[in-house]
């Protein structure tokens, strides 16, 4: 008989023989013992006396593959039979584990989990024992203790759970015994997505703070609870003022997340917004520029909405100081101007006339004077016009000048001047004389609103295309002045630029607002000629004894012009009066006639001679 035995494994071998009756009593005896192992004593089988069991234990370190022993059988008291051999085939102890090639958990949402069964089969010749440890995010559910015992030829079922820890594909290989093992596959997606990972908080004119909004969408199949953690300087604005409360989103739904900086926070900002669930975190980079200027004006009398200079006498000077506060995060550039007899006399240092700067989160003091005219009295009202980066501000001014001599005749005040907004598309206007310099326009960005030589804030009447590559005319001078004409001269800017256009300052009525405004109007009644390095412009048709203001633009190609020259102001001469000369000639004529008459009178002794007539004789030709 043949028996297969694993080396080092003790087995029981049953010996049997053929008898005439099962009730016969058979005795066994081992004669030839094995050489690669040992055998124990024979143990008869009580229920079947024709069989016996012997224990065989092979040597562990044996290198042989075949072992044998022989035995004899006999009836009790009888003779032994011929020897029978037991051939023992020795094999190396080995456990062989078969497992699936791959296990796919499918696609999950981060935070979800999936559990699958894995069948392991031992096709080896000995029991397989091992303590199982799975890599994260895999987790062994059964057996709980992780101890795996699979007898030879048996199988077990493992329960393994996949709980993703990060988004993306997951692949790992687990070897239970040797290679190739089992490949576990899975994929995890984010439970929510956000519309942007970089958000700039922008200025909101209505709320006067900086805000930014993003969208968050639930991609899970179940409601999720979001934790919003904004930076310390910001606020998370929702209907619930407790911004750190969870935001619960149903499946497939979206919600806006509004992040804002408080109104009192005006400086530049950088930070990180965190949006998270229990298993997933997203970060959004936040930034914001400083807030624009936020200006408030504190007048001398908080109860009034204007600056009141009170009552004064002609020639008096009264000062009033007001404050401009900039609570924003950016410096504000202010342009200021008013009409005489009001004047702005004090303000922060500035590089340009009538232009001032107020630093962020600071205040500046400004002083306005009222100088009462010496001869005009009554009520004075005007406004201090302030142009800022974010709009225009008008502060009303009021003063009263008493009449020093109530019995004297009153001198009326000049008519009020209506403030005009710039209008470059206004139709043709009608020229009127200017009663006094005008204030700066409401919108200082329209045109070149600079002071003219006589103190008028003047804008461009024609919209032009300016180029800094075209040289500007310089060196203005008055070459000749007459009652009705002027000749102006300036240096030739360059040999290539010899074409010019003249503009004259005029006071026009705006047909939309019916107010007077000062504008630079093209003046074409000019004759240009060049002499050496000088350009001469002859202007005719002017009014005698009048002030005129001009500026010149150098013309280039493509409809471009240079920046306007510095305005030049001059006047025409008064006309010559010839009436006295005519009277002199008349008187001298009368005197000459008188002298001639007297001389004739003296010659004839005061008598008036009578004419003498005589006949004229004509010779007769026949005499």
Secondary structure, 3 states (H helix, E strand, C coil): CEEEEECCCEEEEEEECCCCCCCCCEEEEECCCCCCEEEEEEEECCCCCCEEEEEEEECCCCCCCEEEEEEEEEECCCCCCCCEEEEEEEECCCCCEECCCEEEEEEEECCCCEEEEEEEEECCCCCEEEECCCCCCEEEEECCCCEEEECCCCEEEEEEEECCCCCEEEEEEECCCCCCCEEEEEEEECCEEECCCEEECEEECCCCEEEEEEEEEECCCCCEEEEEECCCCEEEECCCCCCCCCEEECCCCEEEEEEEECCCCCCCEEEEEEEECCCCEEEEEEEECCCCCCEEEECCCCCCCCEEEEEEECCCEEEEEEEEEECCCCCEEEEEECCCCEEEEECCCCCCCCEEEECCCEEEEEEEEEECCCCCCEEEEEEEEEEECCEEEEEEEEEEEECCCCCCCCCCCCCCCCCCCCCCCCCCCCECCCCCCCCCCCCCCCCCCEECCCCCEEEECCCCEECCCCCCCEEEEEEEECCCCEEEEEECCECCECCEEEEEEEEEECCCCCCEEEEEEEECCEEEEEECCEEEEEECCCCCCCEEEEEEEEECCCCEECCCCCCEEEECCCCCCCHHHHHHHHHHHHHHHHHHHHHHHHHCCCCCCCCCCCCCCCCCCCC
